[in-house]
Amino acid sequence: MAYQKLNRKSGPRRALLRSQVTALLKNGRIKTTAAKARAIQPIAEQMITLSKQGGLHARRQALAYLYDETVVKDLFEKIGPKCEVRNGGYTRIIPLGPRRGDSAPMVIIELID
């Protein structure tokens, strides 16, 4: 399977992934379920790769996906240059254990500095 469905239809799933990636790039780390973290990790790394490319087209592609313009500005001015020497692997997933209510496996996904 090329992607995880996360028990949602395509519109709500895309909105969920966009908001999670925007929150990750804004805050540097988020606490979420393991399935959602595995789904947003390649998208977040793709956004960081776009910021490393620079240029107007890459900025517009990031603006088309992310919800917040200030996050795109920070992505291209702070996060991208910081990851310039790294060739991938910009995020890490740290397991936390099961959630209390439904025992869903929880993780922290964060940007590697």
N, C-alpha and C positions, 0 to 999 in steps of 0.2 A: 504494500500500500504506500502511495506516495506521500500521504499526509494523514493526520489524525482527525477524525470527524468530531470528536469531543461531544458526541450526542446532541449536535445542533445542526440546523439547516445552514446552508451556505452563507446567507446574509448575516445572521447573528454570530456565526463562527468567525467570519472575516472581521466583524466589528470587535469581537472579543480579542482576537489576535492583534488588531491594530491598537486597541487601548492598552493591552498588556505590554506591547513593544514600546509604545510611547511612554508608559509609566517606568519601564525599565531604563530607558535612555534618560529620562528626566531625573530619577532618583538614584540610579546606579545599582540598586538591588530591589527585588520584590520577593514577597513570600507568596507562593502559589502551590497548586498541586503538581505532582510530578509529570502528569500527562500534558498539562498546559505548558509547563516549562520546556519539555521536550519539543512541543510544537512551536514555541516562540523563539527558541534558541537559533535556528537557522535564519529566521527572518531578521533578528537583531544583528546577527553577524553580517548579513547582506547589507543592512543599513550602514554599518560601520565601514564595510568595504566601499560603499558608495561615497562615504565621506572622505575616504582616503584618495579616491579618484579625483575629488574636487570637481570644479567646473559647473557651469550653469545647468547642463542637462542632468547631472547626478543630483544636484540640489533640488531640481523640479521633481525628479523621481521620488526623492525622499519626502518632499512636501505633499506629493500625491498620496503617500501611504500613511504618514504620521499625522496625528491630529493637531499638534501644537507647533506653531511656527518658531517659538522660542527654543523648543527642543531641537528642531532642525538647525537653528543657528548655533546652539551649543555643540551639536553633533559635528558640524563642519569646522567649528573654531577651536573646540577643546578636545573632544573625544577622538576625532580622526587623527589629528597630529600626534596625540599621545600614543596611538596604536600604529604609527607609521612603520616602525621596525618589525612589528609582529606580522606573520603571514597567515593569520587565522587563529581561531581559538580565543576569541575576545571575551567569551563568557564562561562561567563555571556554574555548575549545579551542585549544591551542598544539601544532602538529605537531612531532614529534621526528625522524621518519624511520623506516625499516624496522627491524623486530626482527631480531636476528641469526639466530635459528633457522629461522624460516619466512617472513621478509620481510613480515610483517604490518605495516601502517602503525601506528605507535605515536604517541600524543598524551598531553598532560597536560591534564586538565580541572580547572579551579580556580574558586573563588568569587571574584568581583570585590569588592574591599573598598570 
